[in-house]
Amino acid sequence: MKETDDLITLVDDQGNETLYEILFTFESDDYGKSYILLIPADSQPEEQVDVLAFSYDPDEGTANEAQLHDIENDDEWDMVEGVLDTFLNDEKLQ
């Protein structure tokens, strides 16, 4: 992973690099984790895009620096989707 302010580069299993913009990060007391939500860096404001979500350990550094982990628990996914929905539907948060 490389970092530049609010941008992060993810490398897939085939070694392909894709640049993402950090949409936002948040912490969950229920799960004791921090989360990062990403959108493609080259997306347009009104364009529909897939949002990627990962958990990370803030003790490892900022979201840009820490190892990102896939979210595998359905209840955890539901919580992350709820936070994303709140973010997308509340103009004060954007």
N, C-alpha and C positions, 0 to 999 in steps of 0.2 A: 504494500500500500504506500502511495505517495500522498503528500498533503500540500495544500495551498489554500490558506484561509478557510473559506467555506466550500472548497472543492476537495474531492477525494477520488482517487483512482483505484478501481477494483480490478483484480486480475482473475479471470476464470480458469477453469481446469486445463484449458488448451493454451493458456498463456496470453490470451487476448486482453488488452487493457481497455477499460471504458471509464470515462470521466463522469462523475456524478456531482451534483450540488447537494449540500446538506440542507434538507428542508427544515428540520428541527431535531433537537434531542430532548429527552425527558427521562425522569426517573420514576420507578414504580415501587412504592413501599410494599405493596402486596407481594411482589415477586422478588424484591431486593435486588433489582437490576436497573441498569440504565439502557436506554434505547436510542437508536439513531434511525431517521427516516431519510431516504435518498430519492432524488429524481434525476433523470438524465440531464447533464449539464447543457446540452444543446437543445433542450425542449423550449417551446414557445409558451408564453403565459396562458393562453387559452387552449392549448393543445392538451388532449387527454393522454396521460402517461401512466405507466405502471410505477407505483411507489414501492421501493424496496425497504424492508425493515430488518434490522438486526439488533441483537442485544450486545452489550459490551461491559467490561469491568472498568469503572472509572479509576480504580487503583492503578491501572496500567497506563493512565494518561488520559488525554482528551479523546474524544470520539475519533479524531483524525489519526491518533497514534495507537490506540488500543486494538487488540485482536477482536474482530467482529465475529459473532456467533449467530448461526441460523436459529430462528424461533421455531421450535418443533412441537410445542404444547398448544392444543386447540384453544384452551381457555386463555392462554397468554396472547394468542393471535387475536381473539375476540377483544381483549382489553386494548391492544395496540390499534386495532381498527376503530374502536370507539374513540380513542384519543385523536386519531387522524380525522375521523368524521367531525369531531368537535372543532378541530383546527380549521378544516376546510369550510365549515359552515359559520364560523365566527370571524367576521372581517377584522375585528380588533386584534386577533391573534396573528394575522398575516402581515 
